[in-house]
Amino acid sequence: MSKREAKIKHGTQPGTIRVEWKIQQPEEAQTIIANEEMTLATFKATIARLEKDFGPIEVIDERKAD
């Protein structure tokens, strides 16, 4: 079974978030791991594209309420 997740954390700049991607594809014996800082709008567009390619991705929001 594949494991796909995106953990969202506060970004270093105002209006940004830090996203830690982890996409495991056991059938292809590969894991994609990336850390990126982006705006929320960019994240939404990126996750839509990745879900089209890899299937559903679990989003874990680790930001603390201000």
C-alpha positions in Angstrom: 0.0 0.0 0.0 1.3 3.4 -0.9 1.7 6.2 1.7 1.3 9.7 0.5 1.3 12.7 2.8 2.0 16.4 3.0 2.7 18.0 6.4 2.1 21.8 6.5 4.1 24.0 8.9 4.5 27.7 9.3 6.8 29.3 6.6 9.7 31.6 7.4 8.2 34.5 5.4 4.7 36.1 6.0 2.1 34.5 3.8 4.0 31.3 3.3 3.8 27.7 4.5 6.5 25.0 4.6 5.4 21.7 3.2 7.1 18.4 3.8 6.1 16.0 1.0 6.4 12.2 1.4 5.2 10.0 -1.4 6.0 6.3 -1.2 5.3 4.1 -4.2 6.3 0.6 -3.2 5.2 -0.9 -6.5 8.0 1.3 -8.0 10.3 1.0 -5.0 10.7 4.7 -4.7 10.0 7.4 -2.2 9.8 11.1 -3.0 10.6 13.4 -0.1 10.8 17.2 -0.5 10.7 20.3 1.7 9.3 23.4 0.0 8.2 26.8 1.1 5.3 28.2 -0.9 2.1 30.2 -0.6 -1.2 28.4 0.2 -2.5 29.0 -3.4 0.7 27.3 -4.8 0.2 24.4 -2.4 -3.4 23.9 -3.5 -2.3 23.8 -7.2 0.6 21.6 -6.5 -1.3 19.0 -4.5 -4.0 18.9 -7.1 -1.4 18.0 -9.7 0.3 15.4 -7.5 -3.0 13.8 -6.6 -3.7 13.5 -10.3 -0.4 11.7 -10.8 -0.1 9.6 -7.6 -3.7 9.4 -6.1 -5.0 10.8 -2.8 -2.5 12.6 -0.5 -3.2 12.9 3.2 -2.7 16.5 4.3 -1.5 17.0 7.9 -1.7 20.6 9.1 0.9 21.0 11.9 0.5 24.8 12.2 -0.4 26.1 15.6 -3.3 28.5 15.9 -2.0 32.0 16.5 
